[in-house]
Amino acid sequence: PNIRIVTRQAAALINSRFIVRIDSWDANSQYPNGHYVSQIGEIGKLDTETAALLVENEIITEPFTPAMLAGLPGPHWTVPPEEVSKRRDIRTTRVMSIDPLGSMDIDDALSVRPLPNGNVQIGVHIADVTYFVGRDTLLDAEARARSTTVYLSERKFDMLPAILSEDLCSLREQVDRLAVSVLWEFDSKLNVVRTWFGRTVIHSAHALYYELAQRILDK
């Protein structure tokens, strides 16, 4: 709604976007009362309009704090052997991802495998973030507050730190990664005859992009 504020800097605020907070709303008034918080910028400028959209939609833009990042492994982390023993090891299955060209945060992949009995196994694999982000930790609470990664035309605001979204949890090609998978077995009539859900270790063979995948299909 339109908000009524009292200010001594009205001239400076004309033709600008700024943040206000509602203080009260009288029952017999059409407009609430509020106070000036901060100025965003001049109306019509790209940076101003972008910042206004972020504020209006309550998008969190602050960087992750050191406390949130505490305990995360470094970029040279590899899957520990003891973790492999707890999961279904499908690293020999040909897994691939399909994303926009240049994507770094590859959070899902798929696989297709012919079986000895003549059936086909289809797999969908999602990056297992839970291995790195413990329940009810500071980082877990922050990720839930952010809900999703927000993409703008010239930048993005991550739900998770880049060390996870673009590296350790990214299902990049030619590296072992932890995943949560579902495997369906289809018979020759495309009936699902078996389904398996669980945690896995995968090794993506190819990180495809949309145009390349389409060219492969068109051949």
C-alpha positions in Angstrom: 0.0 0.0 0.0 0.9 3.7 -0.1 2.6 4.6 3.2 2.4 8.0 4.8 5.7 9.2 6.2 6.9 12.4 7.8 10.3 13.6 6.7 12.5 16.7 6.4 14.2 15.4 3.2 11.3 15.2 0.9 13.2 17.0 -1.9 16.0 14.5 -1.8 13.6 11.6 -2.0 11.7 12.8 -5.1 12.3 10.6 -8.1 14.0 7.9 -6.0 13.1 4.6 -4.5 13.6 4.1 -0.8 12.7 1.6 1.9 10.1 2.5 4.6 8.8 0.5 7.5 5.1 0.5 8.6 4.7 1.7 12.2 0.9 1.8 12.6 -2.4 1.8 10.6 -5.3 3.6 12.1 -8.7 1.9 11.6 -10.2 5.0 10.0 -7.3 5.7 7.7 -6.8 4.5 4.1 -3.0 4.6 4.5 -0.6 3.2 7.1 2.0 5.4 8.9 5.6 4.6 8.5 9.2 5.9 8.7 12.1 6.2 6.3 14.8 3.5 6.5 17.2 4.0 3.6 17.4 5.2 0.0 17.9 2.7 -2.8 18.6 5.0 -5.8 17.1 7.0 -8.6 14.0 5.6 -10.3 14.6 4.0 -13.7 18.2 3.1 -13.2 19.0 -0.6 -13.6 20.8 -1.0 -10.3 18.0 0.8 -8.5 15.2 -1.3 -10.0 17.1 -4.5 -9.4 17.7 -3.6 -5.8 14.1 -2.7 -5.3 12.9 -6.0 -6.7 15.3 -7.8 -4.3 14.0 -5.9 -1.4 10.3 -6.2 -2.4 10.7 -10.0 -2.7 12.8 -10.3 0.5 15.7 -11.9 -1.3 18.7 -12.5 0.9 21.8 -11.0 -0.7 24.3 -10.9 2.2 27.3 -13.3 1.9 27.4 -16.4 4.0 29.1 -15.8 7.4 32.2 -17.6 8.6 30.1 -19.3 11.3 27.8 -20.8 8.5 30.9 -22.0 6.5 32.6 -23.6 9.6 33.1 -27.3 9.1 32.8 -27.4 5.4 35.7 -29.2 3.6 38.0 -27.6 1.2 38.0 -27.8 -2.6 40.3 -30.8 -2.7 37.8 -33.0 -0.8 37.3 -36.5 -2.1 34.7 -39.1 -1.2 36.0 -41.0 1.9 36.2 -44.9 1.5 34.1 -45.3 4.6 31.3 -43.3 3.0 31.4 -45.4 -0.1 30.8 -48.5 2.0 27.5 -47.0 3.3 26.1 -46.4 -0.1 25.3 -48.1 -3.4 28.3 -47.7 -5.6 27.2 -47.1 -9.2 30.3 -45.4 -10.4 30.5 -47.8 -13.3 27.1 -46.8 -14.6 27.2 -44.2 -17.3 25.8 -41.1 -15.7 25.4 -37.7 -17.5 23.9 -34.3 -16.9 22.2 -31.9 -19.2 22.2 -28.2 -18.3 22.6 -24.8 -19.9 26.1 -24.2 -21.4 28.5 -23.1 -18.8 26.6 -24.2 -15.8 28.6 -24.8 -12.6 25.9 -25.8 -10.2 24.9 -29.2 -11.6 22.5 -30.6 -9.1 20.9 -33.5 -11.1 21.9 -36.1 -13.6 20.5 -39.2 -15.3 21.5 -42.6 -16.4 20.3 -45.3 -18.8 21.6 -48.8 -18.6 20.5 -52.0 -20.5 20.2 -55.0 -18.1 21.2 -58.6 -18.8 17.5 -59.7 -18.7 16.6 -57.4 -21.6 15.1 -54.7 -19.4 16.3 -51.1 -19.1 17.3 -49.3 -15.9 16.6 -45.5 -15.8 18.2 -43.5 -13.0 17.8 -40.0 -11.7 20.5 -38.7 -9.4 20.3 -35.6 -7.2 23.3 -34.1 -5.4 23.3 -35.2 -1.7 23.7 -31.9 0.1 22.7 -33.5 3.4 26.2 -35.0 3.7 27.7 -31.6 4.0 24.9 -29.6 5.7 23.7 -31.0 9.0 20.2 -30.7 10.1 19.4 -27.5 12.1 22.9 -26.1 11.7 23.4 -22.4 11.0 23.9 -23.2 7.3 20.8 -25.4 7.2 18.7 -22.6 8.7 20.2 -20.1 6.2 19.5 -22.3 3.2 15.9 -22.8 4.4 15.5 -19.0 4.7 16.9 -18.5 1.2 14.8 -21.4 -0.2 16.3 -21.3 -3.7 19.1 -19.8 -5.8 17.9 -16.6 -7.4 19.1 -15.9 -10.9 19.2 -12.4 -12.4 20.5 -11.6 -15.9 23.9 -10.5 -14.6 24.3 -12.2 -11.2 22.8 -14.8 -8.9 22.3 -15.2 -5.1 23.0 -18.7 -4.0 21.0 -20.8 -1.6 24.2 -22.6 -0.6 27.8 -21.5 -0.6 29.6 -21.8 -3.9 32.0 -24.4 -2.5 29.0 -26.7 -2.3 26.7 -25.6 -5.1 29.5 -25.2 -7.7 32.0 -27.7 -6.5 31.6 -30.4 -3.9 27.8 -31.0 -4.5 28.0 -30.2 -8.2 27.7 -33.5 -10.3 30.5 -32.5 -12.6 32.0 -34.9 -15.1 34.9 -37.2 -14.3 34.7 -36.9 -10.5 33.1 -39.0 -7.8 30.1 -37.4 -6.2 27.6 -38.3 -3.5 24.0 -38.5 -4.7 20.5 -39.5 -3.7 19.2 -41.7 -6.5 16.1 -43.4 -7.8 16.5 -46.4 -10.2 13.6 -47.7 -12.2 13.7 -50.9 -14.1 11.4 -51.0 -17.2 10.4 -54.1 -19.2 10.0 -54.2 -23.0 6.5 -52.7 -22.7 7.8 -49.8 -20.6 6.2 -51.1 -17.4 8.0 -50.3 -14.2 8.9 -53.7 -12.7 11.3 -52.6 -9.9 12.1 -49.3 -8.1 15.0 -48.5 -5.8 15.6 -45.4 -3.8 18.7 -44.7 -1.8 22.0 -42.9 -1.4 24.7 -43.6 -4.0 28.2 -42.7 -5.2 28.2 -41.8 -8.9 30.8 -40.8 -11.4 29.4 -38.6 -14.2 30.8 -39.5 -17.6 29.6 -36.4 -19.4 28.4 -32.9 -18.5 26.2 -32.2 -21.6 24.5 -28.9 -22.5 21.1 -28.6 -24.1 22.2 -27.8 -27.6 24.7 -30.7 -27.6 22.2 -33.1 -26.3 19.7 -32.1 -29.0 22.3 -32.6 -31.7 23.0 -36.1 -30.3 19.3 -36.9 -30.4 18.9 -35.5 -33.9 21.6 -37.8 -35.4 
